[in-house]
């Protein structure tokens, strides 16, 4: 149930903001902390949660750590949500068919 970890990680608005920032380009903790209402250590903690959910990866570069988005974590969530989407589309199709049948 990797999607549960993804949902938990994305439940926090700060983590969503961090993920959006990383979507554009890889960044360091310092770059991510700029403009955030939380401290660098707090951003680091949020990144650990995102990393645990397989939403970000970290690459050491010298004495810095550069974070980027991992697509496979989002793929887990997408597959989970697609199950519901199929149900919704099937219900929609059934409703359209019912209404067309009921029309004079």
C-alpha positions as CSV (number, residue, x, y, z in Angstrom):
1,X,0.0,0.0,0.0
2,X,2.6,2.5,-1.1
3,X,-0.2,4.9,-2.1
4,X,-1.1,5.3,1.5
5,X,2.3,6.7,2.2
6,X,1.9,9.1,-0.7
7,X,-1.5,10.2,0.5
8,X,-0.1,10.8,4.0
9,X,2.9,12.7,2.7
10,X,0.7,14.9,0.4
11,X,-1.8,15.7,3.2
12,X,0.6,18.4,4.5
13,X,0.4,21.7,2.6
14,X,4.1,22.4,3.2
15,X,5.1,19.1,1.6
16,X,2.8,19.8,-1.3
17,X,4.5,23.2,-1.8
18,X,8.0,21.6,-1.6
19,X,6.9,19.0,-4.2
20,X,5.6,21.7,-6.5
21,X,8.9,23.6,-6.2
22,X,10.9,20.4,-7.0
23,X,8.6,19.7,-10.0
24,X,10.2,22.7,-11.8
25,X,13.9,21.8,-11.0
26,X,16.1,20.0,-8.4
27,X,16.9,22.1,-5.4
28,X,18.8,22.0,-2.1
29,X,17.3,22.3,1.3
30,X,18.4,25.9,1.5
31,X,16.7,26.8,-1.8
32,X,13.6,25.0,-0.7
33,X,13.5,26.8,2.6
34,X,13.6,30.2,0.9
35,X,10.1,31.7,1.0
36,X,8.8,28.9,3.3
37,X,7.2,29.8,6.6
38,X,9.2,27.0,8.3
39,X,12.9,26.6,9.1
40,X,15.5,24.6,7.2
41,X,15.4,21.8,9.8
42,X,11.6,21.6,9.3
43,X,12.1,21.5,5.5
44,X,14.6,18.7,6.0
45,X,12.0,16.7,8.1
46,X,9.4,17.3,5.4
47,X,11.8,16.0,2.8
48,X,12.4,12.8,4.8
49,X,8.7,12.2,4.8
50,X,8.6,12.8,1.0
51,X,11.6,10.6,0.5
52,X,10.0,7.8,2.6
53,X,6.9,8.0,0.4
54,X,9.1,7.7,-2.7
55,X,8.1,11.1,-3.9
56,X,11.6,12.7,-3.9
57,X,15.1,11.4,-4.3
58,X,18.3,12.9,-2.9
59,X,21.7,13.1,-4.6
60,X,24.8,14.1,-2.7
61,X,26.8,16.7,-4.5
62,X,29.9,17.6,-2.5
63,X,28.7,18.9,0.9
64,X,25.2,19.6,-0.4
65,X,22.2,17.3,-1.0
66,X,20.1,18.0,-4.1
67,X,16.5,16.9,-4.1
68,X,14.4,16.0,-7.1
69,X,11.0,14.5,-7.8
70,X,10.6,10.7,-8.1
71,X,7.9,9.8,-10.6
72,X,7.4,6.2,-9.3
73,X,5.8,7.4,-6.1
74,X,3.3,9.5,-8.0
75,X,2.7,6.5,-10.3
76,X,1.6,4.4,-7.3
77,X,-1.0,7.1,-6.4
78,X,-2.1,7.4,-10.0
79,X,-2.8,3.7,-10.2
80,X,-4.7,3.8,-7.0
81,X,-6.9,6.7,-8.2
82,X,-7.5,5.2,-11.6
83,X,-9.4,2.4,-9.9
84,X,-11.9,4.9,-8.7
85,X,-11.9,6.8,-12.1
86,X,-13.0,3.6,-13.9
87,X,-15.9,3.2,-11.5
88,X,-16.9,6.8,-12.0
89,X,-16.8,6.5,-15.8
90,X,-18.8,3.3,-15.7
91,X,-21.5,4.9,-13.5
92,X,-21.6,8.0,-15.8
93,X,-22.0,5.7,-18.9
94,X,-24.8,3.8,-17.2
95,X,-26.6,7.0,-16.2
96,X,-26.4,8.4,-19.8
97,X,-27.8,5.1,-21.1
98,X,-30.6,5.2,-18.6
99,X,-31.5,8.8,-19.5
100,X,-31.4,8.1,-23.2
101,X,-33.7,5.1,-22.7
102,X,-36.2,7.2,-20.6
103,X,-36.4,10.0,-23.2
104,X,-39.6,9.9,-25.4
